[in-house]
Amino acid sequence: MAGKSKPKTLNQALAQRGAMTQLAKRLNITVGYLCDIRYGRKAPSLSLAAEISEATGVPMESLVRRKQEAA
């Protein structure tokens, strides 16, 4: 993937049509739960954040920090 930068946010990573469904299936979670994580309504566990980060290239700290900043 030369020339393609890694997404900085989960929102960027899931912008492609069908990406949420594919990732939710891969992680064995519901699309609704992934949507809640995407928009900062819920924070993933550290292990799930690590899995999301590995699958999408999104930095793990952006997945955990978003919920803390909203509080």
N, C-alpha and C positions, 0 to 999 in steps of 0.2 A: 504494500500500500504506500508506495513512494509518493510524497507530496501531499498526503492526506493527514491533516492534523487531528490529534485526539480531541474528542469533545470535552469541554470543561464542566458541563452540567449534564445532569440526567435528562433534562428537557431537550438539550441539543442532541444527545445520543438517541433519543426516542422519537425524533422528528420524522423519521422515515415511516411511511405507511406500513402498518403491520408489525412494526418493531416491538411495540408493547406486548402484543399477543405472543410473539416469538420468545421474548425475554421472560415473560411470566411463565410460559410452559417450561422453558429451560431451568428456571429457578424453582419450579413447583409451587408457585404462589398464584393468587388470583390476579386478574388484570386490574380489578378494583383496588386491591392492596398496593399494587405497583403504581397505580395512578395516584393514590394517596401519598406515597413516598415521593413520586415525581413532583408534586405540587406542594410538598412540605407539610401536609396535613398529618402525616405519621412519620416517625423516625424508624428506620430499619435497625434490627439488632446489629451488633458489630460483625457477626459472621455473615449475615445477609448483605450488609454493606460491602464487605470484602468480596462476596460473590458477584454483586452487581458491578463493582469496580473492575473486577477481572474480566467480566463478560463485555463491558461497554468501553473500558478505557477511561472512565470518569474517575478523577481522583477521589479516594475514599473519604478524605476530609470534607469534601463538598457535600457528600451524602449525609454525614453526621452533623456537620456544622449548621446546615440550613434549619433544622428543627431547633437547635439550641438558640440560634439568633432570633427565632420567632417568639421564643418564650420571654 
